[in-house]
Amino acid sequence: MHGGKGSGAPKGKANGRFRHGLYTDANKGEIACVRELMREFNQFAKEI
């Protein structure tokens, strides 16, 4: 049965593709914050 309970890859080191943690759930909020700051800076730079 597709999409049932327990589907999907394991989280963290249990997943064989886990390497450095850059794109983990814990860092997604921080990445979004940095992107927003960059957008604001670019908008500010265009106005100058």
C-alpha positions in Angstrom: 0.0 0.0 0.0 1.5 3.3 -1.1 1.7 6.3 1.3 0.8 4.3 4.4 2.2 4.7 7.8 6.0 4.5 7.9 6.6 5.4 4.3 9.5 7.5 3.3 13.2 7.5 4.1 14.5 7.4 7.7 15.6 10.7 9.3 19.2 11.7 10.1 22.1 9.2 10.1 19.8 6.3 9.5 19.4 7.6 6.0 22.5 6.7 4.0 22.6 10.1 2.2 23.0 12.0 5.5 26.4 13.8 5.1 26.8 17.2 6.8 23.4 18.4 8.1 23.3 21.6 6.0 19.8 20.9 4.8 18.3 19.2 7.9 15.0 20.2 9.4 16.8 22.0 12.1 18.6 24.3 9.6 15.6 25.0 7.3 14.4 27.9 9.4 17.8 29.5 9.6 18.3 29.2 5.8 14.9 30.9 5.2 15.9 33.7 7.5 19.2 34.3 5.7 17.4 34.3 2.3 14.9 36.9 3.6 17.8 39.1 4.8 19.5 38.8 1.4 16.2 39.8 -0.4 15.9 42.8 1.9 19.5 43.8 1.3 19.2 43.4 -2.5 16.0 45.6 -2.5 17.8 48.2 -0.4 20.8 48.2 -2.8 18.5 48.7 -5.8 17.0 51.8 -4.1 20.4 53.5 -3.6 
